[in-house]
Amino acid sequence: MSHKHGAPSPGEARPGLRADCANCFGLCCVALPFAASAGFAVDKAGGQPCANLQADFRCGIHAHLRERGFSGCVVFDCFGAGQKVSQVTFAGQDWRREPRLARRMFDVFPVMRQLHELMWYLGEALAMPPARPVHGDLRRALDDIDRLTRADADTLATTDVAALRHEINALLLRAGELVRARVPGRKRNHRGADLIGAGLRGADLRGASLRGAHLIAADLRGADLRMADLIGADLRDADLRGADLTGSLFLTQSQLNAARGDGATRIPPSLKAPAHWRPVPVSTGQGRPRAR
């Protein structure tokens, strides 16, 4: 990964940070545990294959996950860690044919997932022109983590991810502050706030800090979230219909997948509207709406 020609665009910085399930050995369906809840229909222990995992490592109910009670699978994003562990760390050896590797592979996967997530955030920060004063530090951190993701399984499994996240978070916080400083006036600070179910319809949250905020089921219809820092914000079932998230900072696809929105929700170009979001009714001129 080269960064010698200035800040990369989001697309340039992230080609290997998107899940490629065709080149993964179904690691998220095996390595991670889940408990019966609103997001999962059943209990499953870590290291135990999901009952829906097929012999070719594909999900047997992929097209119907939400209807079958597995919305948690739809929300999850490995940031490309699955294919990295499968094809790079373990050189294409899968846990079914090489069961002796299974435990180590399952230990490495969550570590790799966190490293790839950090690379995603660093790539986004490098694409922010106002964050240029810290681009050098961001670029060095990205290169260091990129090298770490190519280390052997033992090195990865013993990585102190918590310490690394703390170090990178300081850089991301600085980058976000430099961007938000471009927004005139006083910005709201809701960092880590409990905003579960909050009525924020039409709220001016431009340039706000919502880092780690709990926005579960919050009403954000029509809210202005441009240049708001959303890193780590919990958007499960948040109503984003008609909200403007263009230019929002550190927003991920998994956050959008967990929220509700519609065709009027504006999102960054590096992300896509989830399939379950409802389209905006458009009038036909004959008194009845039609889906756009």
C-alpha positions, 0 to 999 in steps of 0.5 A, spaced: 500 500 500 503 506 497 501 513 500 507 517 496 503 521 492 499 525 497 492 523 501 489 517 497 481 517 496 477 513 500 476 508 494 484 508 493 485 507 501 480 501 502 480 496 496 482 490 501 478 493 506 471 490 504 469 483 505 470 478 499 466 472 502 468 468 496 475 468 498 474 467 506 472 460 509 466 463 513 470 465 519 465 470 521 460 464 521 464 460 525 469 464 529 465 468 533 459 467 538 452 469 538 446 469 543 439 468 541 436 475 541 433 481 536 439 480 532 440 472 532 435 467 532 439 462 536 445 461 540 452 459 537 458 458 541 465 461 538 469 456 534 462 452 532 460 453 525 453 456 524 448 451 522 446 455 516 454 455 513 454 450 507 460 446 505 462 451 500 463 456 506 457 460 504 451 462 507 445 458 506 440 463 508 444 469 505 438 472 501 433 472 507 437 473 513 433 479 516 426 474 515 430 468 519 432 472 525 439 474 523 439 481 522 446 481 526 449 478 520 447 483 516 450 488 520 456 485 521 462 487 517 469 484 517 472 490 513 476 485 509 479 481 515 476 474 513 479 474 506 486 476 509 486 471 514 484 466 509 488 467 504 494 471 507 495 469 514 494 461 512 495 461 505 489 458 503 489 453 508 482 452 511 479 449 517 475 444 515 481 440 511 486 442 516 483 442 523 489 443 527 489 450 524 482 452 526 483 454 533 489 459 531 485 461 525 479 463 530 483 467 534 487 471 529 480 473 525 477 478 531 484 481 531 485 482 524 478 485 524 480 490 529 486 492 525 482 492 518 477 497 522 483 501 524 486 501 517 479 503 514 478 509 519 486 511 518 484 511 510 478 516 511 482 521 515 487 521 510 482 523 505 480 529 509 484 535 506 483 539 513 486 534 517 493 535 513 497 537 519 496 530 521 497 526 515 504 524 516 502 521 522 496 518 520 500 515 514 505 512 518 500 509 522 497 506 516 503 503 514 505 500 520 498 496 521 498 494 514 505 491 515 502 488 522 496 485 518 501 481 514 505 478 520 504 470 522 499 468 526 502 467 532 504 475 532 497 477 530 494 473 536 498 476 541 498 483 538 495 488 544 490 491 540 487 495 546 493 499 546 494 500 539 486 502 538 488 507 544 494 510 540 490 510 533 484 513 537 488 520 539 490 521 531 483 520 529 480 524 534 485 530 532 483 529 525 476 529 526 477 536 530 481 539 524 475 537 520 469 539 525 473 546 526 471 548 519 464 548 521 462 555 524 459 556 530 458 552 536 458 545 535 454 540 540 458 535 544 455 528 545 461 524 546 459 518 549 452 520 551 446 516 552 441 518 546 437 512 546 430 513 543 432 521 543 427 526 539 432 529 534 428 530 528 431 536 524 436 537 529 442 541 527 448 536 528 453 539 523 460 538 526 457 535 532 461 530 536 457 523 537 463 519 538 461 513 542 454 516 543 448 511 544 443 513 539 439 506 539 432 508 536 433 515 536 429 519 531 434 523 527 429 524 521 431 530 517 437 531 522 443 535 519 449 530 520 454 533 516 461 533 518 459 530 525 464 525 528 460 518 528 466 514 530 463 508 534 456 511 535 451 506 536 445 507 530 441 501 531 434 502 529 436 509 529 431 513 524 435 516 519 430 518 514 431 524 510 437 525 514 444 528 511 450 524 513 454 527 507 461 528 509 460 525 516 466 523 519 468 515 520 461 513 518 461 505 516 457 501 512 455 497 518 452 503 522 448 504 516 446 497 516 444 497 523 439 504 522 433 505 518 433 510 512 430 511 506 431 514 499 431 521 501 437 519 506 444 522 504 450 518 505 457 519 503 459 516 496 464 511 499 458 507 502 451 505 499 444 505 502 442 498 505 437 494 501 432 494 507 431 502 507 425 504 504 424 508 498 421 515 498 414 515 495 413 519 489 407 522 487 404 520 480 400 526 479 394 522 480 393 522 487 397 515 489 404 515 491 409 510 487 416 507 490 421 511 487 
